[in-house]
Amino acid sequence: MRWRRGGFWATLCLMAWATSFAGEEQAEEKRVRIATLYDYPPYGFYVEGQGSPISEVVVPPGSNTSGFRGYSWDIVRESFHSQGYTVELVITHWARAIANVKQGNADLLYPTGINRERQAYFSYSESPVNDAAFLVYVNRATDIEWRGLASLEGKTIGMVRDYNLGDEWNGYEGISKYPLNSIEQGFRMLQRERLDGFAGYETIWDKVLQQMGLQGQFDKLPEFGASREYVAGLKSNPGTEQRLRDFDAGLQAIKASGEYQRIVEAWR
């Protein structure tokens, strides 16, 4: 009986140790919750018919989402996975993605351009995830003669709500800036001549025009600015700086391994 009691207590101790070890392993699991937008091809978008535009998905190392794709998503995912992170991806429209981070419902946000307003509350990764060139799309019969943003004086120019078009654009008050909910909405309104122009990012806007079957229907005014876009998080969030450092370290790791170049080539 004494031996059995000893065996019983040994079993209890072993079970307690195993439970404690499992708890420590679980506590050490690295997770990052990231918000992004769903209608930003080729940097982030849903494959048609393969997912809801607004969703949340958990993506452990070595895995991917079933329907969400994109160049920037590949860069962000592989960089964090290389550092052992499981990514909790929140896919929504841009205004809600920003709100998720500001309200503490997400740790990070991408792809995020830099302007003076955002620099007041966001910290950014050292490495960008993509570039964006700013320009205005117009109907071919436009009477606008380009001489910089001054040529848009008194015009109604559409822009997607909360998108970054640079400090010069933000500070120019002579333009009637019409907020839109999506890129497609902007082109439909321009097509119906309810806007004098539609400001945005050349690579993404051209891709959406292709998807809409409207290539070549509009003219482009010359570029008025550009921005690299980054991973960002709130300065007031104590975990932001470490997560951004881990992203940057992960990006260097996938460059060293050749994974980064594979992603670049896959999206050419």
C-alpha positions, 0 to 999 in steps of 0.5 A: 500500500505504501508503494502504491501511495508513492506511485500515486503521488509520483503520478500526480507530480508527473501530471502536474509537471506535464500540465505546467510544461504544456502551459509554458509552451502555450504561453510561449507561442508567438501571435500577432494580430494584423489588420489589412484591406481586402480590395487592394490588388495585387498587394492584397485581395480575395480570389473571386468566389473563394472567400468573404470580403470581410473575415478573420483567419488564423494562419500558423507558420507554414500555412496560408489563407484559402482565398486571400492572396497578394504580394504584400500579404506574402511578404508580411506572412512569410516574414512573421512566420520565419520568426515563429509567429502565428498570424491572426489576420483581420481582413476588412475595408481600410477605414475599419482596419485602421479603427481596429488598430486604434481601438486595440482590436489589432496589433498591427496594420499594413500596407500603411503609407506615411504622412504627418498626421499618421506619424503622430500616433503610428510607428512604422517598420524600417522595411516597406512592403510595397510602393504607391504612386499618386495620380488622378484618373480623368475622363478623356474629354476632361478640360483639366490642363495639368500644372500640379494640384493647382490645376484641380482647383474647384474640381470635385476629385474622388478619393477612397476614404482614409487612403493616404495621398501625401501631405501636399494633397492633405494640405491643399484646400482648393480641391473638393475632395469626395470621399468614397467607400471603394475603388470600384465606386470611384471609377463608376462615378467617374464613368458617369461624370459625377466626378471630375477626377479620381485620385489614387495609386497607379498600380492598384487602380490599374489592376481594378480597372482591368478587373472591371473591364475598363482598361483604356477608358480613362486618362491619367494625369501626371504623378503628383507624389508617391509613398512607400507603404509599411507595417505600422502599429500604435505608438501607445501599444507597448508591444508595437516596437518589438513586433515591428523589429520582429517583422524587419528581422523576418524580412531580412531572414526571407531575403537571406533564404531566397524566399523574398526573391521567389515572392517577387518573381511570382508577382511579376 
